[in-house]
Amino acid sequence: MTNGRRGKLGIAWRSLLALATGLGVQLAVPSITVSAELADIRDRGYLIVAVKDSWPPLGFRNEAGELVGFEIDIARQLAQRLLGDPDAVELRPVSNRDRINRVIEGEADIAIAGVTLTSPRQRIASFSLPYYLDGVGFVTQRDRIQSLDDLQSARVALLNSSSTVTQVDYWLPLATLVPTASYAEAIALLETGQVDAFAGDVTVLSGWIQQDSRYRLLPEIISIEPLAIVIPKGTQHSPLRRAINQAVEAWYDEAWLQERAIYWGLPYRRERIELHRLLDPPDI
């Protein structure tokens, strides 16, 4: 990345990024993966990708039972770039707990499954450039609530013991925070008017409002949480990581990621196209 590109973002963006993600310094550890290298994947003829099948609009099953979504599109587009065929990919649904483990244990070549890039995770796996910047947003049914300012003294529901609690408390110090144990409980509170809004990950909330048009997503996003492709750690996997990063860079330059995100109803702002370039971890 050139100094010119960094300069476009300014010091304020860098400070926000450091506060929001806390990526820190990449720590080198011995490789513990047995996943296939790029040459082996090409010899095999197809890519094995761990994905989500119940997280609309990232990855979910449509009415025909087919896997679709923003991340499914990325998996197929990556197969096209690496192997020349968008169908040269085996999609393996995984739970949240197993998203990274499947790659570490060699049961998948990579994972494209809503995984946020963090320092602790970088110690056990490698990551691509982010393909989307998720973050905490808000949904509401109330017409009088149009922006974050309208929530300053409101009642806001959020999942208990999540990082969202700290972030919302920082941005809305006068709001009443109502912890909930599940999304179902949050919906019940919204339906009965006991809270004015719900705070959660934009990727989750986008799927929520697509299923129920009574809800609206407010324009503000109060955190930066980069989603990236999980790649096995170790120098033997550097060719795979470089090839994936080249693909992600090309998709940004071609605005393909922007087009697919918008297609799947995900918020996408212009500054996100450049902001991802600050997050390129060392290639180890």
C-alpha positions as a Markdown table, in Angstrom:
| # | Residue | x | y | z |
|---|---|---|---|---|
| 1 | Met | 0.0 | 0.0 | 0.0 |
| 2 | Thr | 1.4 | 3.4 | -0.9 |
| 3 | Asn | 1.8 | 6.3 | 1.5 |
| 4 | Gly | -0.6 | 8.3 | -0.8 |
| 5 | Arg | -3.4 | 5.9 | -0.1 |
| 6 | Arg | -2.9 | 6.0 | 3.6 |
| 7 | Gly | -2.9 | 9.8 | 3.4 |
| 8 | Lys | -6.4 | 9.8 | 2.0 |
| 9 | Leu | -7.8 | 8.4 | 5.2 |
| 10 | Gly | -6.2 | 10.8 | 7.7 |
| 11 | Ile | -5.1 | 10.4 | 11.3 |
| 12 | Ala | -8.7 | 10.4 | 12.6 |
| 13 | Trp | -9.6 | 7.3 | 10.6 |
| 14 | Arg | -6.5 | 5.5 | 11.9 |
| 15 | Ser | -7.2 | 6.4 | 15.5 |
| 16 | Leu | -10.8 | 5.1 | 15.1 |
| 17 | Leu | -9.6 | 1.9 | 13.5 |
| 18 | Ala | -7.1 | 1.3 | 16.3 |
| 19 | Leu | -9.7 | 1.9 | 18.9 |
| 20 | Ala | -12.4 | -0.2 | 17.2 |
| 21 | Thr | -10.4 | -3.3 | 16.2 |
| 22 | Gly | -7.3 | -3.3 | 18.5 |
| 23 | Leu | -5.4 | -5.4 | 16.0 |
| 24 | Gly | -2.0 | -4.8 | 17.5 |
| 25 | Val | 1.2 | -6.6 | 16.3 |
| 26 | Gln | 1.1 | -9.9 | 14.5 |
| 27 | Leu | 2.7 | -12.7 | 16.6 |
| 28 | Ala | 4.6 | -15.5 | 14.9 |
| 29 | Val | 3.8 | -19.0 | 16.1 |
| 30 | Pro | 4.6 | -22.4 | 14.7 |
| 31 | Ser | 2.3 | -23.7 | 12.0 |
| 32 | Ile | -0.2 | -26.2 | 13.3 |
| 33 | Thr | -2.3 | -26.7 | 10.1 |
| 34 | Val | -2.4 | -29.5 | 7.7 |
| 35 | Ser | -4.7 | -27.8 | 5.1 |
| 36 | Ala | -3.9 | -28.0 | 1.4 |
| 37 | Glu | -1.4 | -25.6 | -0.2 |
| 38 | Leu | -2.4 | -23.7 | -3.3 |
| 39 | Ala | -0.6 | -26.2 | -5.6 |
| 40 | Asp | -2.4 | -29.1 | -4.0 |
| 41 | Ile | -5.8 | -27.3 | -4.4 |
| 42 | Arg | -5.2 | -26.8 | -8.1 |
| 43 | Asp | -4.1 | -30.4 | -8.5 |
| 44 | Arg | -7.3 | -31.5 | -6.6 |
| 45 | Gly | -9.4 | -29.3 | -8.9 |
| 46 | Tyr | -11.7 | -27.7 | -6.3 |
| 47 | Leu | -11.6 | -25.5 | -3.3 |
| 48 | Ile | -13.1 | -26.5 | 0.1 |
| 49 | Val | -14.7 | -23.6 | 1.9 |
| 50 | Ala | -16.3 | -23.5 | 5.4 |
| 51 | Val | -19.3 | -21.2 | 5.2 |
| 52 | Lys | -22.5 | -20.3 | 7.1 |
| 53 | Asp | -25.9 | -21.7 | 6.1 |
| 54 | Ser | -28.1 | -19.8 | 8.5 |
| 55 | Trp | -26.8 | -16.2 | 8.5 |
| 56 | Pro | -28.7 | -14.2 | 5.9 |
| 57 | Pro | -27.5 | -12.3 | 3.9 |
| 58 | Leu | -23.9 | -13.7 | 4.3 |
| 59 | Gly | -24.7 | -17.4 | 3.9 |
| 60 | Phe | -28.0 | -19.1 | 4.0 |
| 61 | Arg | -30.3 | -21.6 | 2.2 |
| 62 | Asn | -32.9 | -20.3 | -0.2 |
| 63 | Glu | -36.4 | -21.8 | -0.6 |
| 64 | Ala | -34.9 | -24.5 | -2.9 |
| 65 | Gly | -32.3 | -25.5 | -0.3 |
| 66 | Glu | -29.4 | -23.9 | -2.2 |
| 67 | Leu | -26.6 | -22.1 | -0.4 |
| 68 | Val | -26.7 | -18.4 | -1.4 |
| 69 | Gly | -25.6 | -15.1 | 0.0 |
| 70 | Phe | -22.8 | -12.5 | -0.1 |
| 71 | Glu | -20.1 | -14.9 | 1.2 |
| 72 | Ile | -21.3 | -17.7 | -1.0 |
| 73 | Asp | -20.8 | -15.3 | -4.0 |
| 74 | Ile | -17.2 | -14.6 | -2.7 |
| 75 | Ala | -16.4 | -18.3 | -2.4 |
| 76 | Arg | -17.6 | -19.0 | -6.0 |
| 77 | Gln | -15.8 | -15.9 | -7.3 |
| 78 | Leu | -12.6 | -17.1 | -5.6 |
| 79 | Ala | -12.9 | -20.5 | -7.2 |
| 80 | Gln | -13.3 | -18.8 | -10.6 |
| 81 | Arg | -10.1 | -16.8 | -10.0 |
| 82 | Leu | -8.0 | -19.7 | -8.6 |
| 83 | Leu | -9.4 | -22.6 | -10.7 |
| 84 | Gly | -11.2 | -21.0 | -13.6 |
| 85 | Asp | -14.6 | -22.4 | -12.6 |
| 86 | Pro | -17.1 | -20.8 | -10.1 |
| 87 | Asp | -18.5 | -24.3 | -9.4 |
| 88 | Ala | -15.1 | -25.7 | -8.5 |
| 89 | Val | -15.9 | -25.3 | -4.8 |
| 90 | Glu | -17.2 | -27.5 | -2.1 |
| 91 | Leu | -19.2 | -25.5 | 0.5 |
| 92 | Arg | -19.1 | -27.0 | 4.0 |
| 93 | Pro | -21.5 | -25.3 | 6.5 |
| 94 | Val | -20.1 | -24.8 | 9.9 |
| 95 | Ser | -21.2 | -23.5 | 13.3 |
| 96 | Asn | -19.7 | -20.3 | 14.7 |
| 97 | Arg | -17.6 | -22.2 | 17.1 |
| 98 | Asp | -16.0 | -24.3 | 14.3 |
| 99 | Arg | -15.4 | -21.6 | 11.7 |
| 100 | Ile | -11.6 | -21.3 | 12.4 |
| 101 | Asn | -11.1 | -24.8 | 13.7 |
| 102 | Arg | -12.1 | -26.4 | 10.4 |
| 103 | Val | -9.2 | -24.6 | 8.8 |
| 104 | Ile | -6.8 | -25.3 | 11.6 |
| 105 | Glu | -7.7 | -29.0 | 11.6 |
| 106 | Gly | -7.4 | -29.2 | 7.8 |
| 107 | Glu | -11.0 | -30.0 | 7.1 |
| 108 | Ala | -11.4 | -26.9 | 5.0 |
| 109 | Asp | -8.9 | -25.0 | 2.9 |
| 110 | Ile | -10.3 | -21.6 | 4.0 |
| 111 | Ala | -13.3 | -20.2 | 5.8 |
| 112 | Ile | -15.6 | -17.4 | 4.6 |
| 113 | Ala | -18.0 | -17.4 | 7.4 |
| 114 | Gly | -18.5 | -14.0 | 9.0 |
| 115 | Val | -15.2 | -14.2 | 10.9 |
| 116 | Thr | -14.0 | -10.9 | 12.3 |
| 117 | Leu | -10.3 | -10.2 | 12.1 |
| 118 | Thr | -8.8 | -9.8 | 15.6 |
| 119 | Ser | -5.4 | -10.1 | 17.2 |
| 120 | Pro | -6.2 | -13.3 | 19.2 |
| 121 | Arg | -7.4 | -15.0 | 16.1 |
| 122 | Gln | -4.3 | -13.9 | 14.1 |
| 123 | Arg | -2.2 | -15.9 | 16.6 |
| 124 | Ile | -3.7 | -19.2 | 15.4 |
| 125 | Ala | -4.7 | -18.5 | 11.8 |
| 126 | Ser | -3.8 | -16.2 | 8.9 |
| 127 | Phe | -6.3 | -13.8 | 7.3 |
| 128 | Ser | -6.9 | -12.2 | 4.0 |
| 129 | Leu | -7.5 | -8.5 | 3.4 |
| 130 | Pro | -11.0 | -7.7 | 4.8 |
| 131 | Tyr | -13.8 | -8.1 | 2.2 |
| 132 | Tyr | -16.4 | -6.2 | 4.3 |
| 133 | Leu | -16.3 | -3.9 | 7.3 |
| 134 | Asp | -19.1 | -5.0 | 9.7 |
| 135 | Gly | -20.0 | -3.0 | 12.8 |
| 136 | Val | -22.6 | -2.2 | 15.3 |
| 137 | Gly | -25.8 | -0.7 | 14.0 |
| 138 | Phe | -29.4 | -0.1 | 15.2 |
| 139 | Val | -32.8 | -1.3 | 14.0 |
| 140 | Thr | -36.1 | 0.3 | 15.0 |
| 141 | Gln | -39.8 | 0.5 | 14.2 |
| 142 | Arg | -40.4 | 4.0 | 15.5 |
| 143 | Asp | -40.9 | 6.7 | 12.9 |
| 144 | Arg | -39.5 | 9.4 | 15.3 |
| 145 | Ile | -36.1 | 7.6 | 15.4 |
| 146 | Gln | -34.2 | 8.5 | 12.3 |
| 147 | Ser | -30.6 | 8.8 | 13.5 |
| 148 | Leu | -28.3 | 8.0 | 16.4 |
| 149 | Asp | -29.1 | 11.4 | 17.9 |
| 150 | Asp | -32.7 | 10.2 | 18.4 |
| 151 | Leu | -31.5 | 7.4 | 20.6 |
| 152 | Gln | -29.6 | 9.5 | 23.1 |
| 153 | Ser | -32.3 | 9.1 | 25.8 |
| 154 | Ala | -34.0 | 6.0 | 24.4 |
| 155 | Arg | -34.3 | 2.4 | 25.6 |
| 156 | Val | -31.9 | 0.2 | 23.5 |
| 157 | Ala | -31.9 | -3.6 | 23.6 |
| 158 | Leu | -28.7 | -5.6 | 23.0 |
| 159 | Leu | -27.4 | -9.1 | 23.5 |
| 160 | Asn | -26.1 | -9.6 | 27.1 |
| 161 | Ser | -22.3 | -9.9 | 27.6 |
| 162 | Ser | -21.5 | -8.9 | 24.0 |
| 163 | Ser | -18.9 | -6.3 | 23.0 |
| 164 | Thr | -21.9 | -4.3 | 21.7 |
| 165 | Val | -22.7 | -3.3 | 25.3 |
| 166 | Thr | -19.4 | -1.3 | 25.7 |
| 167 | Gln | -19.7 | 0.3 | 22.3 |
| 168 | Val | -23.3 | 1.4 | 22.7 |
| 169 | Asp | -22.6 | 2.7 | 26.2 |
| 170 | Tyr | -19.8 | 4.9 | 24.8 |
| 171 | Trp | -21.9 | 6.4 | 22.0 |
| 172 | Leu | -25.2 | 6.6 | 24.0 |
| 173 | Pro | -24.2 | 7.4 | 27.6 |
| 174 | Leu | -27.7 | 8.7 | 28.5 |
| 175 | Ala | -29.6 | 5.8 | 26.9 |
| 176 | Thr | -31.1 | 3.0 | 29.0 |
| 177 | Leu | -29.5 | -0.3 | 27.9 |
| 178 | Val | -31.7 | -3.4 | 28.1 |
| 179 | Pro | -29.6 | -6.7 | 28.0 |
| 180 | Thr | -31.4 | -9.6 | 26.3 |
| 181 | Ala | -30.5 | -13.3 | 26.2 |
| 182 | Ser | -31.4 | -13.8 | 22.5 |
| 183 | Tyr | -32.6 | -12.2 | 19.4 |
| 184 | Ala | -36.1 | -13.6 | 20.0 |
| 185 | Glu | -36.3 | -11.8 | 23.3 |
| 186 | Ala | -35.1 | -8.6 | 21.7 |
| 187 | Ile | -37.8 | -8.9 | 19.0 |
| 188 | Ala | -40.5 | -9.4 | 21.7 |
| 189 | Leu | -39.3 | -6.3 | 23.5 |
| 190 | Leu | -39.5 | -4.3 | 20.3 |
| 191 | Glu | -42.9 | -5.7 | 19.4 |
| 192 | Thr | -44.4 | -4.8 | 22.7 |
| 193 | Gly | -42.8 | -1.3 | 22.7 |
| 194 | Gln | -40.7 | -1.9 | 25.8 |
| 195 | Val | -37.6 | -0.7 | 23.9 |
| 196 | Asp | -37.1 | 1.8 | 21.1 |
| 197 | Ala | -34.3 | 0.0 | 19.2 |
| 198 | Phe | -32.0 | -3.0 | 19.1 |
| 199 | Ala | -28.2 | -2.8 | 18.6 |
| 200 | Gly | -26.3 | -5.5 | 16.9 |
| 201 | Asp | -24.0 | -6.5 | 14.0 |
| 202 | Val | -25.0 | -4.8 | 10.8 |
| 203 | Thr | -24.7 | -8.2 | 8.9 |
| 204 | Val | -27.2 | -9.7 | 11.3 |
| 205 | Leu | -29.6 | -6.7 | 11.3 |
| 206 | Ser | -29.5 | -6.5 | 7.5 |
| 207 | Gly | -30.9 | -10.0 | 7.3 |
| 208 | Trp | -33.4 | -9.2 | 10.0 |
| 209 | Ile | -34.9 | -6.2 | 8.1 |
| 210 | Gln | -35.0 | -8.2 | 4.9 |
| 211 | Gln | -37.3 | -10.7 | 6.6 |
| 212 | Asp | -39.5 | -8.1 | 8.3 |
| 213 | Ser | -40.0 | -4.8 | 6.4 |
| 214 | Arg | -41.5 | -3.1 | 9.5 |
| 215 | Tyr | -37.9 | -2.5 | 10.8 |
| 216 | Arg | -35.4 | 0.1 | 9.5 |
| 217 | Leu | -31.7 | 0.2 | 9.9 |
| 218 | Leu | -30.4 | 3.5 | 11.0 |
| 219 | Pro | -27.6 | 5.1 | 8.9 |
| 220 | Glu | -24.9 | 5.2 | 11.6 |
| 221 | Ile | -22.5 | 2.4 | 12.3 |
| 222 | Ile | -20.6 | 2.9 | 15.5 |
| 223 | Ser | -17.7 | 0.4 | 15.2 |
| 224 | Ile | -15.4 | -1.1 | 12.7 |
| 225 | Glu | -15.2 | -4.9 | 12.6 |
| 226 | Pro | -13.4 | -6.3 | 9.5 |
| 227 | Leu | -14.6 | -9.6 | 8.0 |
| 228 | Ala | -11.8 | -11.6 | 6.4 |
| 229 | Ile | -11.1 | -15.0 | 4.9 |
| 230 | Val | -9.5 | -17.5 | 7.3 |
| 231 | Ile | -6.4 | -19.1 | 5.8 |
| 232 | Pro | -4.0 | -21.7 | 7.3 |
| 233 | Lys | -1.0 | -20.3 | 9.1 |
| 234 | Gly | 2.5 | -21.0 | 7.9 |
| 235 | Thr | 4.9 | -20.0 | 5.1 |
| 236 | Gln | 3.8 | -22.9 | 2.9 |
| 237 | His | 0.4 | -21.2 | 2.6 |
| 238 | Ser | 1.8 | -17.9 | 1.6 |
| 239 | Pro | 1.1 | -18.5 | -2.1 |
| 240 | Leu | -2.6 | -19.2 | -1.3 |
| 241 | Arg | -2.8 | -16.1 | 0.9 |
| 242 | Arg | -1.2 | -13.9 | -1.8 |
| 243 | Ala | -3.5 | -15.2 | -4.5 |
| 244 | Ile | -6.6 | -14.6 | -2.2 |
| 245 | Asn | -5.4 | -11.0 | -1.4 |
| 246 | Gln | -4.8 | -10.3 | -5.1 |
| 247 | Ala | -8.4 | -11.4 | -5.7 |
| 248 | Val | -9.8 | -9.2 | -2.9 |
| 249 | Glu | -7.8 | -6.2 | -4.2 |
| 250 | Ala | -9.1 | -6.8 | -7.7 |
| 251 | Trp | -12.7 | -7.0 | -6.4 |
| 252 | Tyr | -12.3 | -3.7 | -4.6 |
| 253 | Asp | -10.8 | -2.0 | -7.7 |
| 254 | Glu | -13.6 | -3.4 | -9.9 |
| 255 | Ala | -16.2 | -2.4 | -7.3 |
| 256 | Trp | -17.4 | -6.1 | -7.4 |
| 257 | Leu | -17.5 | -6.3 | -3.6 |
| 258 | Gln | -19.5 | -3.1 | -3.4 |
| 259 | Glu | -22.0 | -4.4 | -6.0 |
| 260 | Arg | -22.5 | -7.7 | -4.4 |
| 261 | Ala | -22.9 | -6.2 | -0.9 |
| 262 | Ile | -25.5 | -3.8 | -2.1 |
| 263 | Tyr | -27.2 | -6.6 | -4.0 |
| 264 | Trp | -27.6 | -8.6 | -0.7 |
| 265 | Gly | -28.8 | -5.5 | 1.1 |
| 266 | Leu | -25.7 | -4.8 | 3.1 |
| 267 | Pro | -24.7 | -1.1 | 3.9 |
| 268 | Tyr | -21.7 | -0.1 | 1.9 |
| 269 | Arg | -20.0 | 3.3 | 2.1 |
| 270 | Arg | -17.3 | 4.6 | -0.2 |
| 271 | Glu | -14.7 | 5.1 | 2.5 |
| 272 | Arg | -14.8 | 1.4 | 3.3 |
| 273 | Ile | -13.2 | 0.6 | -0.1 |
| 274 | Glu | -10.0 | 2.4 | 1.0 |
| 275 | Leu | -10.2 | 1.7 | 4.8 |
| 276 | His | -9.5 | -2.0 | 4.2 |
| 277 | Arg | -6.0 | -1.2 | 3.0 |
| 278 | Leu | -4.9 | -0.3 | 6.5 |
| 279 | Leu | -5.6 | -3.8 | 7.7 |
| 280 | Asp | -3.1 | -5.9 | 5.7 |
| 281 | Pro | -1.4 | -8.2 | 8.2 |
| 282 | Pro | 2.1 | -9.5 | 7.6 |
| 283 | Asp | 2.4 | -12.5 | 5.3 |
| 284 | Ile | 3.8 | -15.3 | 7.5 |
